Amino acid sequence: MIDDQYAFDDPTKRYAGIDTSEQSQDGPGLDSKLEQHADLGEKSYRGSGRLTGRRALITGADSGIGGATAIAFAREGADVVLSYLPEEESDAQRIAGLIRDAGRTAVTAPGDITDAAFCQSLVDTTVSELGGIDILVANAGKQQHVEEIADLTDEQIEETFRTNVFATIWLSRAAAAEMPPGSTIIATSSIQAYQPSPNLLDYAATKAAINNFCKGLAQQLAPRGIRVNVVAPGPVWTPLQAAGGQPPEELDEFGDSTPLGRPGQPAELAPAFVFLASGESSYVVGETLHVNGGSPTP
């Protein structure tokens, strides 16, 4: 971990002490069980009031990119509803504690976003507990590597699409019905939408679908003053990678192919979500913001 997000240093050397060596755990994966914990910005993120009084719903908020974003939003002044799977309760409680330490409200909402009714209930909970919703971060994702298409089961295909695509649509539909002008919807895509790995066929396809959906939705909601944008990470060290997202034997080289020569950390993604959620990005609509260590994208 680093102590200051604004430190002047060599980005190729930042996080050199975090080892992504071979390891594995059962899904959905816990940050607390990673041999080398991901940096969520616990020590380094310093807010400046950019989201004061805002009310956010974040999915996949227990760890990884969602956890880092939740911490950053709270330190920028937002109250947050945390969505996560019941199996991730321990990680979620840690993030909730950090939000409360920042003086903001944290509402924990465990459940399964592959269910449309639960997605609606998440928005309802945000409105009832926080008094409204003006930020949605549709971040939760399912990624499981499969080396041969013959081994890609119907069950995995459906669960990946329901988690990554269907939930993004359900949540956006529910949130848009409640959002006032000035609100923002931010989804998480991936470099996989542009450079698909052969062992992540279903996952990569969902990330391309998220891009397309959000560009269309952005045009529909812009006249209402609701902005829709996307963040597309490159390889980022999160529990998802060690819980079947990558072959365990390849984790030693995870992120090495980026121009920076290393994987990203969730703390490096959170500022992108803060930018897109805040008023400083008021003229940014339908954009996909790439945070991927320098890999070229269209």
Secondary structure by P-SEA (a helix, b strand, c coil): ccccccccccccccccccccccccccccccccccccccccccccccccccccccccccccccccaaaaaaaaaaaabbbbbbbbcccaaaaaaaaaaaaaaacbbbbbbbcccccaaaaaaaaaaaaaaaccccbbbcccbbbbbbcccccccaaaaaaaaaaccaaaaaaaaaaaacccccbbbbbbbccccccccccaaaaaaaaaaaaaaaaaaaaaacccccccbbbbbcccccccccccccccccccccccccccccccccccaaaaaaaaaccccccccbbbbbcccccccc
